[in-house]
């Protein structure tokens, strides 16, 4: 407890431990004055420590997001550009017409979860630990097919209740490719162009969906560019966007299968995450060493990257797991 707070509480305890009738008028007045001071201090302390739905707890930092994307996300020129523009434009708009809805597509280890974290950290002072950030993992939160109707009802209540408490809420749905079809449609109405629903406005919230679905199509396009001697930076969103939305929509085992979210064009951007090359894995290892307070060592990073599995097997172009296993690989070298 803060020393000043302890001091105030001690004085209050001493003053009010005696019977009220034994106190002289002057002492009573002094006690009330001190109680008012102490109460004010305590209320200020509570307001400073309890996270609210207003600054400084929620305040978008565009510079931080841009810097983090540049320094922590590698090989994702399309994703970086789309996300920075989309989030900045949305957070700068004081009267958006609908929530921001993003769908991150790509193989594991390419940076989808990382970017979700960076977005949270650019908006909320407590980042992913904010009470206004809500992470759902399909295999954990919605595991049983027989309970789909229950999940739908619970998800509606959860989203409605949290947006009612804070319109600047962030919802992240991981493993969309493993979610039972139909569950996510339960919140379709919250993503529409409604001013409010039963007095609750969802227009300032953000919904992010993470999925491996579409990863094959993204990899196929990246390989075609590589075989044609083109750099990955030449790949544009138009080369992938239509194929991505179709592959996700038609994935019978995924949460987006024939979903009205896609059919009604409620997803603002399908963001492709490209497969990573060895040079990107090296950069991930360097950043991880720095995060552990080790001086980045390029030789160690090279050894970590060389331990990865790449495909096609003979050419070793793309990492099969991206940067996902870098942390564990580093344990063998540092």
N, C-alpha and C positions, 0 to 999 in steps of 0.2 A: 504494500500500500504506500502511496505517496506520503512523505514525511509531513507535509502540510495538512493533508487530509487526516492523518493520525492525530495531529495536534488539535485540530478542530473537534474531532470526535471525542477526544479525551476531555476537553473543556465542557462540551455538551453533556457528557456523562456525569461529570462532577456536579454540574449545575442542577441537573434534573434528578439526581439520585436522592436528594432530600424530598420530604413531603412538600407539596405545593403551598400548603397553608403556613409553613414555617419560613417561607421566603419573604424577605422584606420587599416592598414595592420597587426600590431601586435595583435590588438584585434580580427581581423578576424581569424588569425592563431590560436589564443588561443581558439576562439569559435569552430573552426573546430576540434581542438584537444579534447576539452571537449565533443563535439558531438560524436567523435569516441569512447571515453571512455564510455559515456553514452549509446551509441548504443550497444557497446560490453556487457555492464552490462545487458541491457535490453534483448538482445538476449540470454545471459546465463540464465537469470531469466526465460525467456519463455521456453528454452529447458529443464530446471529443473522442470517446472510446467506442461508442455504439455506431455501427455503420448505418448511414441513412441513404435515401435515394436522392442525393443532392451533392453539390460540391462541398468539400474537396474529395468526397468518396467516389463520385462519378464525374469525370472530366476528361474528355477525349484529348489525347496528346498525339497529334498527327506526326510530329517530328520523331517521337519515340517509335511509333509503328514503322515509319519509313526506315529509320536507322536499324531497328531489329530485323526487318526483312532483308536489308542489305547485308547485315553482319552474321545472321544466324540461319538464314534459309539459302540453300545453294542449289543451283541448276534449275531454278523455277522462275524463269523470266516472265512467263505468261501469268502464273499465279500471283506473283508479286505485284505486277502492274494492275491486274484486275482488283485484287483485294484492297490495295491502297486507295485506288480511285473509288471503289464501291463503298468502303467503310467511311472514308473521308467525306464523300458526297452525302451519305446518309446521316452521319453525325452532325454535319454542318447545316442540315435542313431542319429548321425548327418546326416544320409542319409537313412531315412525310405523309404520303397518301396510303402507304402500306408498310408492313414490317420489311426489313431487309432479310431476304432468304437466299442463302448461299449453299451450294452443294459441291463439296470437294471430292474429286474422283481421282483414283490412282492407286498403284500398288503400295503395300506396306513399306514404311521406312522412308517415304518420299517427302514427308513434312506436313501432312494434313493436321495431325494433332498439335504439332509445334505451332503452326500458324493460328490455330484456334486459341492457343495459350497466349500468343503475342497480341492477338486482338483483344483478349480479356485484359491483359496487362496495360494496354494503351487506353482503355476506357475506365477500368476500375482500379482504385488505389490498392486493393487487396488481390487483384488479379483473379486467378482461378479459385482462390479461397473466399472470394466475395460471396455474400449471401444472395446476391442478385445474378450469379452465374450458376447455371444448372446443367450438369453433365449426365446424360443417359447413355448407358451401354446396353445394346440390345440383348446380348447373351446373359446379362446380369439382371436387368430391370424387366425384360419381357421374354423370359425363357420358354414358357409353356404355351403351345398352340391352343390348348383347350381353354386358356384363360384370356383369349384375345378381347372378348367383350369387357372383361374386368379391366384389362390394361387400357382400353379406350376410355372408359369412364374415369379411371384414375388419372390418366394423362391429361384429359380435359380439365379436371379439377385442379391438378397441379399447375398447369400453365395459367389458367384463369386466376387462381388465387395469388400466384406470384406476380403476375402482371398488374393485378389490382393493387398489390403492395408497392410495386415499382414499375412504372411504364418502361424504364430503360433496363429491361431484363435481357439476359443472353441465355439462349437454350442451345446446347450442343448435343447432337444425337450421333453417337459413334456406332460403327458396325451396321450401317443401314443395309448392307448387303446380307446381313444375317437376321434382320428384323422380319417378323411374320407379316406378309402382305395384308394391308387393311388397317393396321394399328395406326400408322401415321396419318391416315385420312381423317382420323377423329379430330385433328386440330386444323383441318383445312380452313374452316370458317375464320380462324384467328389470323390467317395469312392473307385474307382477302382485302379488298379496298373498302372496308367498312369504317365509318367514322368511330363507331363503338358498338359493342354487343352487350346488352344488358348493363349499360353504364360503364363498361370497361373498354378502354381504347388500347389496341395492340400495335398501333402504327409506329411506335418508337422502340419496339423490341427487335432483337436480332435472332434469327434461327439459322443454325449451321448444321448441315448434314454431312457426315463423313462416310465414305464408302470405297471399297476396293472394286466395285462394279465399274466397268468401263476401262479397267486397267489394261486388259488385253488390247483394246482398240488404241489406247494411247501408246502402248509399247510398239504396236505394229506400225503406227505412223512414225514414231521416232526412229525405228529401224529402217523404214523406207527412206527417210531423209538421210540417215547415215550411209546407207548403201549407195545413194545418189551423190554422195560427196558433199552434202549440205550440212551446215552447222546446226546444232539444236536451236540456236537463237533465231533461225529462220522459220521455225515452226510458229504459226499464228493460231489464235483462238478459232478462227474460221475454219482451220484445217481439222478441228476436233469437235467443236461444239455440237453440231447437229448429230454426229455419230454418237457422241456421249449421251445425249438426252434419249435417243432411241434405244441404245443398249441398256440403259438403266431402266427405262420404261418397260422393256420387254424381258427383263431378268425375272424369270418366274419364281426364283428362290429369294428375291430381295424385297425389302420394304417399300421400294418404289414401283413394284410390279403393277402396271395399269392404274397407277395412283392418279387421283384428280389433281394433285399438286402440280404434276407435269402437264396433264391434259388441259388444265385451266391456266397454264403458264404462270404459276405462282412462284416458281423458282426463278429468281432474278438472274443468277449466273451459275452455270455449270463450269467449275474451275478445274482444269486438268493439271495433274501433278505428274511431270515426266519422270521416267526411270532415271536413276542417278548413275553417273559414270565414276570411274575410279578416282578421278581428281576431286569430285565432290565428297567422296568418302574420306579422303585425306583431310579436306577442310573441316568436315564434321569432327574428326579425331582431334584436330588442332583446337577447335572450340571447346571440346569436352575436356581436354587437358587444362585449358585456361580456366574453365569452370571449377576444376578441382584444385585450383591454385598451384598447378604445376606450370613450369615454363614450357610453352609449346615446343615440341621437338619434331621436326619434319621427318627425321629418320624413323622415329617411332610411329608417326602417323602413316608413313609409307608401309611399314610392316603390318600395321593393323589393316590397311586397305588391301594389301596383297593377300591377306588371309580370307577375304570374302570370296563368295561364289559369284561368278559372272556368266552372262549369256549374251549371245550365242557362245557355246563352250569354247570353240576354237578362237574366236575373235576377242572374247572377254570385253564386251562393250559396256553392258549395263549390269549393275549390282542387283542380285536377286532379292536381297533384303534391304536395299537402300542403306540408310544410316542406322537402322534399328538396333543392330547388335554391336555397334561401335563401343558403347559403354562397357559391355562385358569383355570384349576383345582387349580393351585397354588394360584390364586388370592383369593380364599376362605380361605386360610390358612396363608398367609403372607401379 
